[in-house]
Amino acid sequence: MNLIKDLFSTLKKGKSYAITVLICLLSFYATRSQAQEELCILSYNVMHGFEGDSSIMNRYKTWIQQEVKPDIILYQEMNGFSKEKLASFAASYGHPYTAILNTESGLNPTHPLAISSKFPIKDVEFKIDDMWHGYLMAKVANLHIMVTHMAPFTVKDRQRDVQTILKRIHQLPGKANILVAGDFNALARSDADHYGPTLLKSLQKLEGRLEPKSGTAIVKYRTIYRNNLTDGQIDYTVTDAMLAGGLKDTFREKNKNFKHSAPIKANMTKKSTPRRIDYIWTNETLLKKVKSIDIIHDDYTEAISDHYPVLIKISKK
């Protein structure tokens, strides 16, 4: 209203000046209207709870508040966060609602999953039995949202994870708006042209190797041998299963060009092969409302985690 009053007052200053102000006013309302019509969702593996580093957390909050302004955030690896700490952290960037899968949930994940939101988080559901890091599922803003983090060391464990996820998704109403996001630790066949002999040789060198983390909580104190290939070749079975289960790889649906989610620039070596292992999947119903999706590479995300985040914008209509 004040802007409209200012516009009329400028008429006294000349027609051309008033037109300039009018253009700015229309642009302002158009931008605000567009923001109100979109739902912005961020999925981010934040590397062991930002490594517990307050300076990284402050950098992240600045990025969230000034650059991204998401309505919903889906977290992986929220190590060190209690319900109380997450609530306080989320409130500091304008999200009054939170949910977290951690030991306070009565379960024992090694890498907690979490959601923060501007909207109420309803029908919260936790699952970790027979899964690596489990999933956190809830209904937020008329979306059925699941955040997960799949097994890092073996195809077999990831295949088990994905079947558990699909079984639950298939129990949802057919016309529901469904979104599944997280670190899948899996490659997509649609990106195969970008994964050449260098990546295969690197994976072959690790295949069958005793995982150094064996005997620690992340492997549930088991002895783990790396097995990430299928018949000696790069494995695509996990993402193939998601597609066969009726879910859509939204990044590939909306982008022609490949973009990696790991490693970040600081972790790249001459032998590194950029990979896309972080995804946001939707069902066909929700895909029709997806306006854009990107893997964010910028000055901020180069120094927050060892992954780049995925950002999706969905029409509220």
C-alpha positions, 0 to 999 in steps of 0.5 A: 500500500505504501508503494502505491501511495509513493507511485501517486506522489511521483506523478507530480514529479513527471510522467517518465519518473512515474512510469519507472516507479510503476514498472518497479512496482509491478516487478515487485508484486510479480516476483512476490506472487511467483514466490507465493505460488512455488514450494521450494524444497532443499535436500542436503547431506550435511556431512556429520551435522556440519562437522559440529562446526559453528562457523559452517552452520552460520555460513549455511544459515546465511546461505539459507536466509539470503540465497535459497529461502527454502520452505522445506529442508530434507537433511541427511547426516544430522549427527550431533543434533537432538530434537531440541538442538534441531528445533533451535537451529531451524527456528534461527532460519525461520522454520518453526516445525521439525522432525528427526530420526535419531536415538530420541525416536527410540531407534539407533541410526548412526546418521540421523535424518531430519526435516525442517519446515515452514509448514506443519509436519504431520503423520511422522513415520520412522523406519530403520529395521532392515535398512542402512540409515532408514527413512523419515516420512511425513506429510508436509504441505499436501506432499507425502515426503520421504527422506532417506540415506542408502547404504554406502558400501554394498549393492546388496544393502542398497537393493534391500533399502530401495525395495523397502522404500518402494514397498512403503511408497506403493502403499500411499494413495494413487493420486498422492503427491509423492517426493523421495529425496536423499543420498542414494549412494547409487548411480543412474543409467541416464548418466552412464555416458559420464562414467567411463573407464576411469570410474570403473577402474577406481571401483574395481580397485576397491571391490572386495576390500575390507572396509576400514570402518568395520568394527564401528557404529556405521557398519553396526560393528560388522565386518564389511567388504566393499561390493559396489559392482554388478558382474564387474560393471558399474551398478545401476540397479538401485536407480533402475528399481526406482524408475521401475517402481513408478518414480521419476528422476526429476533432475533428468526429467528437467535438465539435459546436461549432467551435473554432479553432486559429489565430490565438491571442488575441494575434494576433487583429485586427478583420479576423481570422477564427478558423480550424481548420487543425490536425488529427488524423485517424484511420482507422475502426479507431482512431476507435472507440478515440478517447475525446476530442479538443480544441484547447487554449485556456488561459493557457499556450497563449496564450503558447507559439506562434501556433497552439493545440495539438490533444490526443487521448486514445485507449483502449489497450484 
